[in-house]
Amino acid sequence: MTLRLNVPDLAFGVFLVALGALAYALAGELTVGTAASMGPGYVPRGLALVVMVYGLVLGLRAAFTGHVPFPPVAWRPLILIAASVMLFGVLLPAMGLAVTSVVVVVAAGFAAYDVRLRENAILALALAIFAVLLFVTALGLPIPVWPRWI
C-alpha cells in the first residue's frame, strides 16, 4: 500500500490540531468544573478537544483518499481581503462606520476576478446601511457613524 497524500486536507488537519492545541493551552488556567457545575474553562477546553480530534481525523483521512496536490496560492484575494481588514481598523475611528463599511466592501469586492463595479457599489451601500442599523441603532454601540469633520 502506498500513501498518496491529499495535501490540502493534511495541511488543514495539521492547522486544526495546532489551533485546538493553542485554544486548549490558552484555556489552561481556567477552572473546568463538572458537567453539573461548569466552570469558565469547560466549554473552551471541550471545543478545543473537538477541533483537535476533527483535525486528526481529517489528517488520517488525507493519507488514504488519493493524491491531491496543494493548489497554487491566489495572491490577489489574499492581499485584498487582508488589506480590507486593515482598512477597517484604520478608517473606523476617523471616518465612521458608514464610510468605512463602503470602502471596506468595495476593496474586498475586488478580490473576486469577475467583480462588477456597479453591483459591488450597491452591495457596499446596502451593507453600510445594515451595519449602521444593526450596530448603532439596534445594539446602541458607541461607534461614530460619519467622519468627525461632518
N, CA, C and O atoms as a DFTB+ gen file, in Angstrom:
600 C
 N C O
     1  1       0.842      -1.176       0.000
     2  2       0.000       0.000       0.000
     3  2       0.891       1.243       0.000
     4  3       1.790       1.371       0.831
     5  1       0.641       2.133      -0.913
     6  2       1.400       3.376      -0.964
     7  2       0.548       4.514      -0.432
     8  3      -0.662       4.570      -0.648
     9  1       1.207       5.403       0.260
    10  2       0.499       6.572       0.770
    11  2       0.493       7.636      -0.314
    12  3       1.542       8.127      -0.729
    13  1      -0.674       7.974      -0.753
    14  2      -0.837       9.053      -1.725
    15  2      -1.628      10.138      -1.024
    16  3      -2.854      10.074      -0.932
    17  1      -0.918      11.126      -0.537
    18  2      -1.497      12.130       0.351
    19  2      -2.379      13.135      -0.362
    20  3      -2.094      13.588      -1.471
    21  1      -3.452      13.460       0.318
    22  2      -4.287      14.586      -0.070
    23  2      -3.710      15.783       0.692
    24  3      -4.072      16.027       1.844
    25  1      -2.828      16.511       0.054
    26  2      -2.049      17.547       0.733
    27  2      -2.915      18.663       1.324
    28  3      -2.656      19.068       2.457
    29  1      -3.940      19.188       0.614
    30  2      -4.756      20.237       1.235
    31  2      -5.470      19.763       2.511
    32  3      -5.534      20.501       3.494
    33  1      -6.004      18.539       2.497
    34  2      -6.666      18.028       3.703
    35  2      -5.671      17.805       4.830
    36  3      -5.970      18.089       5.990
    37  1      -4.492      17.300       4.498
    38  2      -3.463      17.102       5.519
    39  2      -3.041      18.435       6.130
    40  3      -2.910      18.546       7.349
    41  1      -2.829      19.441       5.291
    42  2      -2.435      20.752       5.798
    43  2      -3.524      21.343       6.691
    44  3      -3.223      21.924       7.734
    45  1      -4.786      21.198       6.288
    46  2      -5.867      21.737       7.112
    47  2      -6.013      20.948       8.411
    48  3      -6.326      21.523       9.454
    49  1      -5.790      19.641       8.354
    50  2      -5.823      18.835       9.576
    51  2      -4.751      19.260      10.559
    52  3      -5.013      19.367      11.757
    53  1      -3.539      19.506      10.061
    54  2      -2.449      19.982      10.928
    55  2      -2.793      21.350      11.509
    56  3      -2.544      21.608      12.687
    57  1      -3.370      22.230      10.677
    58  2      -3.784      23.551      11.146
    59  2      -4.816      23.428      12.270
    60  3      -4.717      24.123      13.281
    61  1      -5.804      22.547      12.097
    62  2      -6.843      22.395      13.124
    63  2      -6.271      21.840      14.423
    64  3      -6.660      22.279      15.505
    65  1      -5.354      20.882      14.331
    66  2      -4.739      20.349      15.549
    67  2      -3.954      21.452      16.260
    68  3      -4.033      21.576      17.482
    69  1      -3.197      22.251      15.506
    70  2      -2.430      23.344      16.108
    71  2      -3.356      24.395      16.728
    72  3      -3.091      24.890      17.824
    73  1      -4.437      24.730      16.027
    74  2      -5.387      25.712      16.554
    75  2      -6.064      25.198      17.823
    76  3      -6.212      25.940      18.795
    77  1      -6.472      23.938      17.814
    78  2      -7.084      23.348      19.005
    79  2      -6.116      23.291      20.170
    80  3      -6.501      23.535      21.313
    81  1      -4.850      22.968      19.886
    82  2      -3.844      22.918      20.954
    83  2      -3.604      24.308      21.534
    84  3      -3.446      24.460      22.745
    85  1      -3.577      25.317      20.674
    86  2      -3.417      26.694      21.155
    87  2      -4.602      27.102      22.032
    88  3      -4.411      27.679      23.103
    89  1      -5.814      26.807      21.584
    90  2      -7.005      27.149      22.367
    91  2      -7.003      26.413      23.707
    92  3      -7.361      26.985      24.737
    93  1      -6.602      25.158      23.686
    94  2      -6.553      24.373      24.927
    95  2      -5.521      24.969      25.883
    96  3      -5.765      25.059      27.086
    97  1      -4.384      25.372      25.354
    98  2      -3.342      25.961      26.200
    99  2      -3.790      27.309      26.766
   100  3      -3.523      27.615      27.929
   101  1      -4.470      28.115      25.946
   102  2      -4.934      29.417      26.430
   103  2      -6.011      29.281      27.500
   104  3      -6.148      30.153      28.358
   105  1      -6.770      28.202      27.452
   106  2      -7.810      27.974      28.460
   107  2      -7.267      27.179      29.642
   108  3      -8.033      26.766      30.513
   109  1      -5.958      26.961      29.682
   110  2      -5.341      26.111      30.695
   111  2      -5.526      26.582      32.122
   112  3      -5.626      25.752      33.025
   113  1      -5.574      27.869      32.356
   114  2      -5.696      28.364      33.724
   115  2      -7.143      28.525      34.183
   116  3      -7.398      28.843      35.345
   117  1      -8.073      28.307      33.285
   118  2      -9.486      28.407      33.662
   119  2      -9.940      27.108      34.319
   120  3      -9.554      26.020      33.890
   121  1     -10.751      27.224      35.348
   122  2     -11.246      26.017      36.011
   123  2     -12.313      25.349      35.152
   124  3     -13.158      26.012      34.550
   125  1     -12.254      24.014      35.111
   126  2     -13.167      23.254      34.263
   127  2     -14.490      23.002      34.971
   128  3     -15.553      23.230      34.395
   129  1     -14.437      22.540      36.197
   130  2     -15.659      22.200      36.918
   131  2     -16.174      20.839      36.474
   132  3     -15.413      20.006      35.981
   133  1     -17.461      20.623      36.650
   134  2     -18.097      19.361      36.258
   135  2     -19.238      19.668      35.300
   136  3     -19.569      20.828      35.054
   137  1     -19.830      18.613      34.767
   138  2     -20.953      18.812      33.851
   139  2     -22.132      19.465      34.577
   140  3     -22.892      20.214      33.963
   141  1     -22.292      19.196      35.851
   142  2     -23.381      19.790      36.618
   143  2     -23.065      21.220      37.049
   144  3     -23.966      22.042      37.213
   145  1     -21.788      21.505      37.228
   146  2     -21.370      22.833      37.667
   147  2     -20.173      23.262      36.814
   148  3     -19.021      23.170      37.237
   149  1     -20.475      23.729      35.613
   150  2     -19.422      24.067      34.652
   151  2     -18.670      25.316      35.066
   152  3     -19.258      26.314      35.483
   153  1     -17.355      25.234      34.941
   154  2     -16.513      26.390      35.177
   155  2     -16.280      27.136      33.869
   156  3     -16.753      26.702      32.818
   157  1     -15.561      28.245      33.921
   158  2     -15.335      29.038      32.712
   159  2     -14.452      28.340      31.671
   160  3     -14.424      28.767      30.517
   161  1     -13.738      27.287      32.045
   162  2     -12.888      26.580      31.098
   163  2     -13.526      25.349      30.492
   164  3     -12.918      24.695      29.645
   165  1     -14.741      25.017      30.906
   166  2     -15.396      23.786      30.448
   167  2     -15.642      23.788      28.942
   168  3     -15.196      22.877      28.244
   169  1     -16.332      24.782      28.442
   170  2     -16.671      24.837      27.018
   171  2     -15.438      25.111      26.150
   172  3     -15.272      24.439      25.132
   173  1     -14.564      26.066      26.502
   174  2     -13.390      26.279      25.649
   175  2     -12.510      25.034      25.501
   176  3     -12.038      24.729      24.405
   177  1     -12.296      24.330      26.593
   178  2     -11.480      23.118      26.511
   179  2     -12.187      22.030      25.718
   180  3     -11.558      21.315      24.938
   181  1     -13.486      21.906      25.915
   182  2     -14.245      20.906      25.162
   183  2     -14.216      21.178      23.670
   184  3     -14.011      20.266      22.869
   185  1     -14.420      22.435      23.297
   186  2     -14.372      22.793      21.876
   187  2     -12.969      22.610      21.304
   188  3     -12.817      22.186      20.159
   189  1     -11.955      22.925      22.087
   190  2     -10.576      22.737      21.628
   191  2     -10.306      21.256      21.361
   192  3      -9.664      20.910      20.369
   193  1     -10.785      20.397      22.228
   194  2     -10.605      18.958      22.019
   195  2     -11.349      18.477      20.779
   196  3     -10.825      17.658      20.024
   197  1     -12.553      18.970      20.563
   198  2     -13.323      18.591      19.376
   199  2     -12.594      19.025      18.108
   200  3     -12.530      18.268      17.139
   201  1     -12.047      20.234      18.108
   202  2     -11.312      20.735      16.941
   203  2     -10.065      19.882      16.697
   204  3      -9.749      19.560      15.552
   205  1      -9.362      19.519      17.761
   206  2      -8.163      18.689      17.601
   207  2      -8.509      17.296      17.072
   208  3      -7.813      16.782      16.197
   209  1      -9.564      16.687      17.586
   210  2      -9.978      15.362      17.106
   211  2     -10.398      15.440      15.647
   212  3     -10.047      14.564      14.856
   213  1     -11.141      16.472      15.282
   214  2     -11.540      16.630      13.883
   215  2     -10.310      16.802      12.994
   216  3     -10.265      16.246      11.896
   217  1      -9.323      17.552      13.442
   218  2      -8.084      17.716      12.683
   219  2      -7.337      16.411      12.523
   220  3      -6.789      16.136      11.455
   221  1      -7.307      15.593      13.585
   222  2      -6.652      14.286      13.491
   223  2      -7.371      13.373      12.500
   224  3      -6.728      12.704      11.690
   225  1      -8.691      13.345      12.563
   226  2      -9.465      12.519      11.637
   227  2      -9.245      12.982      10.201
   228  3      -9.048      12.159       9.306
   229  1      -9.277      14.282       9.978
   230  2      -9.059      14.814       8.637
   231  2      -7.650      14.494       8.150
   232  3      -7.459      14.156       6.982
   233  1      -6.668      14.599       9.034
   234  2      -5.288      14.272       8.671
   235  2      -5.114      12.804       8.340
   236  3      -4.413      12.468       7.386
   237  1      -5.741      11.916       9.113
   238  2      -5.669      10.481       8.824
   239  2      -6.372      10.145       7.517
   240  3      -5.884       9.331       6.733
   241  1      -7.504      10.766       7.289
   242  2      -8.240      10.527       6.047
   243  2      -7.440      10.993       4.840
   244  3      -7.532      10.405       3.763
   245  1      -6.662      12.043       5.019
   246  2      -5.862      12.586       3.916
   247  2      -4.827      11.585       3.420
   248  3      -4.400      11.647       2.267
   249  1      -4.423      10.659       4.295
   250  2      -3.431       9.665       3.903
   251  2      -4.004       8.593       2.981
   252  3      -3.243       7.880       2.327
   253  1      -5.312       8.466       2.916
   254  2      -5.910       7.370       2.169
   255  2      -6.881       7.784       1.075
   256  3      -7.488       6.915       0.448
   257  1      -7.048       9.053       0.827
   258  2      -8.042       9.487      -0.161
   259  2      -7.462       9.724      -1.549
   260  3      -8.198      10.091      -2.464
   261  1      -6.183       9.526      -1.723
   262  2      -5.591       9.715      -3.035
   263  2      -4.827      11.025      -3.119
   264  3      -5.042      11.949      -2.334
   265  1      -3.943      11.078      -4.078
   266  2      -3.059      12.240      -4.218
   267  2      -3.821      13.443      -4.751
   268  3      -4.439      13.384      -5.814
   269  1      -3.767      14.516      -4.009
   270  2      -4.283      15.809      -4.447
   271  2      -3.191      16.822      -4.129
   272  3      -2.826      16.987      -2.966
   273  1      -2.661      17.505      -5.149
   274  2      -1.600      18.469      -4.860
   275  2      -2.149      19.717      -4.190
   276  3      -3.341      20.014      -4.268
   277  1      -1.258      20.436      -3.534
   278  2      -1.652      21.695      -2.916
   279  2      -1.900      22.711      -4.022
   280  3      -1.053      22.885      -4.899
   281  1      -3.044      23.383      -3.996
   282  2      -3.349      24.329      -5.077
   283  2      -2.445      25.558      -4.994
   284  3      -1.921      25.878      -3.927
   285  1      -2.267      26.236      -6.107
   286  2      -1.461      27.462      -6.070
   287  2      -2.167      28.538      -5.240
   288  3      -3.395      28.571      -5.153
   289  1      -1.375      29.400      -4.644
   290  2      -1.929      30.457      -3.804
   291  2      -2.460      31.579      -4.697
   292  3      -1.759      32.067      -5.583
   293  1      -3.690      31.972      -4.453
   294  2      -4.289      33.099      -5.169
   295  2      -3.937      34.363      -4.387
   296  3      -4.567      34.665      -3.374
   297  1      -2.949      35.086      -4.850
   298  2      -2.423      36.224      -4.107
   299  2      -3.373      37.407      -4.081
   300  3      -3.475      38.088      -3.061
   301  1      -4.064      37.665      -5.167
   302  2      -4.947      38.836      -5.221
   303  2      -6.022      38.796      -4.126
   304  3      -6.150      39.767      -3.381
   305  1      -6.795      37.716      -4.002
   306  2      -7.784      37.690      -2.916
   307  2      -7.144      37.753      -1.533
   308  3      -7.661      38.419      -0.636
   309  1      -6.038      37.071      -1.361
   310  2      -5.370      37.062      -0.064
   311  2      -4.948      38.464       0.360
   312  3      -5.174      38.874       1.498
   313  1      -4.340      39.183      -0.555
   314  2      -3.858      40.536      -0.242
   315  2      -5.017      41.512      -0.054
   316  3      -5.000      42.320       0.874
   317  1      -6.031      41.445      -0.933
   318  2      -7.132      42.406      -0.837
   319  2      -8.019      42.176       0.389
   320  3      -8.501      43.137       0.989
   321  1      -8.235      40.934       0.761
   322  2      -9.031      40.680       1.974
   323  2      -8.259      41.126       3.209
   324  3      -8.837      41.733       4.111
   325  1      -6.965      40.837       3.264
   326  2      -6.147      41.302       4.395
   327  2      -6.114      42.832       4.445
   328  3      -6.197      43.426       5.520
   329  1      -5.993      43.454       3.288
   330  2      -5.987      44.923       3.240
   331  2      -7.327      45.488       3.692
   332  3      -7.369      46.535       4.338
   333  1      -8.415      44.814       3.364
   334  2      -9.739      45.278       3.796
   335  2      -9.875      45.243       5.311
   336  3     -10.442      46.157       5.910
   337  1      -9.359      44.200       5.923
   338  2      -9.407      44.112       7.388
   339  2      -8.587      45.236       8.008
   340  3      -9.014      45.863       8.977
   341  1      -7.411      45.487       7.446
   342  2      -6.578      46.583       7.957
   343  2      -7.235      47.940       7.729
   344  3      -7.173      48.816       8.592
   345  1      -7.860      48.114       6.573
   346  2      -8.568      49.369       6.301
   347  2      -9.672      49.613       7.328
   348  3      -9.869      50.741       7.779
   349  1     -10.381      48.563       7.690
   350  2     -11.447      48.706       8.681
   351  2     -10.886      49.243       9.992
   352  3     -11.432      50.182      10.570
   353  1      -9.802      48.648      10.453
   354  2      -9.203      49.080      11.718
   355  2      -8.665      50.495      11.673
   356  3      -8.732      51.219      12.667
   357  1      -8.132      50.896      10.528
   358  2      -7.538      52.227      10.405
   359  2      -8.600      53.302      10.187
   360  3      -8.522      54.381      10.774
   361  1      -9.597      53.009       9.340
   362  2     -10.569      54.030       8.959
   363  2     -11.705      54.227       9.959
   364  3     -12.230      55.335      10.065
   365  1     -12.093      53.208      10.682
   366  2     -13.282      53.321      11.547
   367  2     -13.228      54.486      12.524
   368  3     -14.201      55.236      12.603
   369  1     -12.150      54.680      13.271
   370  2     -12.157      55.797      14.224
   371  2     -12.261      57.176      13.563
   372  3     -12.881      58.081      14.121
   373  1     -11.666      57.339      12.388
   374  2     -11.631      58.659      11.760
   375  2     -12.783      58.900      10.796
   376  3     -13.276      60.024      10.694
   377  1     -13.220      57.863      10.089
   378  2     -14.206      58.052       9.027
   379  2     -15.617      57.604       9.405
   380  3     -16.561      57.905       8.674
   381  1     -15.790      56.906      10.501
   382  2     -17.119      56.462      10.904
   383  2     -17.516      55.156      10.231
   384  3     -16.884      54.719       9.270
   385  1     -18.559      54.552      10.744
   386  2     -18.985      53.229      10.284
   387  2     -19.526      53.242       8.865
   388  3     -19.254      52.313       8.104
   389  1     -20.275      54.251       8.486
   390  2     -20.899      54.274       7.168
   391  2     -19.845      54.332       6.059
   392  3     -19.872      53.513       5.141
   393  1     -18.941      55.268       6.132
   394  2     -17.914      55.423       5.102
   395  2     -16.957      54.237       5.121
   396  3     -16.588      53.719       4.066
   397  1     -16.557      53.809       6.306
   398  2     -15.636      52.682       6.424
   399  2     -16.232      51.421       5.822
   400  3     -15.541      50.676       5.128
   401  1     -17.511      51.175       6.083
   402  2     -18.159      49.984       5.533
   403  2     -18.149      49.995       4.009
   404  3     -17.875      48.974       3.378
   405  1     -18.443      51.134       3.429
   406  2     -18.447      51.232       1.964
   407  2     -17.042      50.964       1.419
   408  3     -16.884      50.179       0.484
   409  1     -16.038      51.599       1.984
   410  2     -14.666      51.438       1.495
   411  2     -14.203      49.993       1.633
   412  3     -13.591      49.446       0.716
   413  1     -14.490      49.379       2.764
   414  2     -14.042      48.010       3.014
   415  2     -14.729      47.021       2.069
   416  3     -14.077      46.130       1.524
   417  1     -16.021      47.171       1.875
   418  2     -16.736      46.242       0.986
   419  2     -16.275      46.402      -0.460
   420  3     -16.123      45.409      -1.171
   421  1     -16.053      47.628      -0.899
   422  2     -15.567      47.838      -2.272
   423  2     -14.169      47.237      -2.429
   424  3     -13.892      46.573      -3.428
   425  1     -13.292      47.462      -1.460
   426  2     -11.935      46.906      -1.537
   427  2     -11.960      45.379      -1.529
   428  3     -11.258      44.740      -2.313
   429  1     -12.755      44.805      -0.659
   430  2     -12.847      43.344      -0.597
   431  2     -13.506      42.776      -1.848
   432  3     -13.184      41.664      -2.265
   433  1     -14.412      43.517      -2.441
   434  2     -15.083      43.050      -3.650
   435  2     -14.129      42.852      -4.811
   436  3     -14.360      42.002      -5.670
   437  1     -13.056      43.635      -4.841
   438  2     -12.081      43.489      -5.916
   439  2     -11.211      42.249      -5.755
   440  3     -10.372      41.971      -6.612
   441  1     -11.397      41.500      -4.675
   442  2     -10.691      40.232      -4.524
   443  2     -11.210      39.210      -5.530
   444  3     -10.483      38.294      -5.912
   445  1     -12.453      39.358      -5.958
   446  2     -13.014      38.463      -6.968
   447  2     -12.510      38.881      -8.338
   448  3     -12.315      40.066      -8.607
   449  1     -12.305      37.906      -9.189
   450  2     -11.777      38.205     -10.520
   451  2     -12.866      38.698     -11.467
   452  3     -12.568      39.336     -12.478
   453  1     -14.108      38.411     -11.151
   454  2     -15.214      38.818     -12.018
   455  2     -16.049      39.935     -11.388
   456  3     -17.268      39.967     -11.557
   457  1     -15.408      40.837     -10.674
   458  2     -16.115      41.899      -9.958
   459  2     -16.770      42.869     -10.943
   460  3     -16.201      43.232     -11.973
   461  1     -17.974      43.265     -10.587
   462  2     -18.686      44.292     -11.350
   463  2     -18.841      45.496     -10.427
   464  3     -19.416      45.388      -9.344
   465  1     -18.333      46.626     -10.858
   466  2     -18.273      47.809     -10.006
   467  2     -19.655      48.245      -9.530
   468  3     -19.822      48.595      -8.362
   469  1     -20.636      48.229     -10.409
   470  2     -21.982      48.675     -10.021
   471  2     -22.582      47.764      -8.947
   472  3     -23.127      48.246      -7.954
   473  1     -22.480      46.454      -9.148
   474  2     -23.004      45.518      -8.143
   475  2     -22.248      45.642      -6.831
   476  3     -22.849      45.567      -5.759
   477  1     -20.935      45.830      -6.906
   478  2     -20.119      45.986      -5.711
   479  2     -20.507      47.247      -4.947
   480  3     -20.573      47.231      -3.718
   481  1     -20.763      48.332      -5.661
   482  2     -21.151      49.592      -5.015
   483  2     -22.519      49.469      -4.350
   484  3     -22.715      49.964      -3.240
   485  1     -23.465      48.810      -5.022
   486  2     -24.795      48.608      -4.437
   487  2     -24.698      47.752      -3.179
   488  3     -25.323      48.054      -2.162
   489  1     -23.910      46.684      -3.256
   490  2     -23.713      45.830      -2.083
   491  2     -23.060      46.614      -0.949
   492  3     -23.448      46.461       0.210
   493  1     -22.081      47.446      -1.266
   494  2     -21.402      48.239      -0.247
   495  2     -22.371      49.187       0.455
   496  3     -22.347      49.300       1.680
   497  1     -23.211      49.862      -0.303
   498  2     -24.200      50.765       0.301
   499  2     -25.200      50.005       1.168
   500  3     -25.530      50.440       2.271
   501  1     -25.679      48.872       0.665
   502  2     -26.642      48.076       1.435
   503  2     -26.023      47.573       2.736
   504  3     -26.659      47.626       3.789
   505  1     -24.789      47.086       2.670
   506  2     -24.134      46.588       3.882
   507  2     -23.789      47.716       4.853
   508  3     -23.816      47.510       6.066
   509  1     -23.472      48.885       4.346
   510  2     -23.204      50.026       5.225
   511  2     -24.465      50.427       5.976
   512  3     -24.422      50.690       7.178
   513  1     -25.582      50.474       5.270
   514  2     -26.861      50.794       5.917
   515  2     -27.208      49.745       6.962
   516  3     -27.631      50.071       8.071
   517  1     -27.022      48.473       6.591
   518  2     -27.307      47.380       7.528
   519  2     -26.410      47.477       8.761
   520  3     -26.885      47.301       9.883
   521  1     -25.114      47.756       8.566
   522  2     -24.185      47.848       9.695
   523  2     -24.573      48.972      10.641
   524  3     -24.532      48.801      11.860
   525  1     -24.946      50.114      10.093
   526  2     -25.346      51.246      10.939
   527  2     -26.630      50.902      11.695
   528  3     -26.736      51.156      12.895
   529  1     -27.598      50.327      10.993
   530  2     -28.862      49.967      11.658
   531  2     -28.648      48.925      12.748
   532  3     -29.251      49.011      13.817
   533  1     -27.790      47.937      12.482
   534  2     -27.576      46.874      13.466
   535  2     -26.744      47.352      14.648
   536  3     -27.176      47.250      15.797
   537  1     -25.561      47.869      14.373
   538  2     -24.629      48.144      15.462
   539  2     -24.910      49.447      16.199
   540  3     -24.730      49.512      17.415
   541  1     -25.341      50.472      15.501
   542  2     -25.562      51.762      16.153
   543  2     -27.002      51.890      16.634
   544  3     -27.245      52.242      17.788
   545  1     -27.956      51.604      15.751
   546  2     -29.362      51.792      16.104
   547  2     -29.884      50.673      17.008
   548  3     -30.388      50.938      18.099
   549  1     -29.764      49.429      16.554
   550  2     -30.353      48.310      17.299
   551  2     -29.563      47.965      18.561
   552  3     -30.147      47.798      19.631
   553  1     -28.243      47.857      18.442
   554  2     -27.443      47.455      19.596
   555  2     -26.951      48.627      20.438
   556  3     -26.501      48.436      21.568
   557  1     -27.034      49.830      19.898
   558  2     -26.642      51.018      20.651
   559  2     -25.159      51.127      20.933
   560  3     -24.772      51.731      21.934
   561  1     -24.317      50.563      20.084
   562  2     -22.875      50.659      20.307
   563  2     -22.386      52.078      20.022
   564  3     -22.859      52.717      19.082
   565  1     -21.460      52.566      20.809
   566  2     -20.978      53.940      20.620
   567  2     -19.942      54.032      19.497
   568  3     -18.777      54.343      19.748
   569  1     -20.357      53.766      18.289
   570  2     -19.496      53.835      17.107
   571  2     -19.893      55.072      16.316
   572  3     -21.080      55.268      16.053
   573  1     -18.938      55.911      15.929
   574  2     -19.302      57.069      15.108
   575  2     -19.819      56.599      13.741
   576  3     -19.242      55.702      13.126
   577  1     -20.893      57.204      13.285
   578  2     -21.473      56.820      12.001
   579  2     -20.803      57.556      10.861
   580  3     -20.560      56.965       9.809
   581  1     -20.498      58.828      11.040
   582  2     -19.933      59.671       9.988
   583  2     -18.558      60.170      10.395
   584  3     -18.204      60.107      11.572
   585  1     -17.774      60.667       9.441
   586  2     -16.463      61.229       9.782
   587  2     -16.591      62.377      10.776
   588  3     -17.636      63.020      10.865
   589  1     -15.544      62.620      11.503
   590  2     -15.548      63.669      12.532
   591  2     -15.823      65.048      11.939
   592  3     -16.465      65.878      12.583
   593  1     -15.352      65.301      10.738
   594  2     -15.473      66.634      10.141
   595  2     -16.837      66.909       9.573
   596  3     -17.082      68.024       9.113
   597  1     -17.737      65.950       9.579
   598  2     -19.116      66.211       9.063
   599  2     -20.004      66.632      10.217
   600  3     -21.189      66.898      10.018
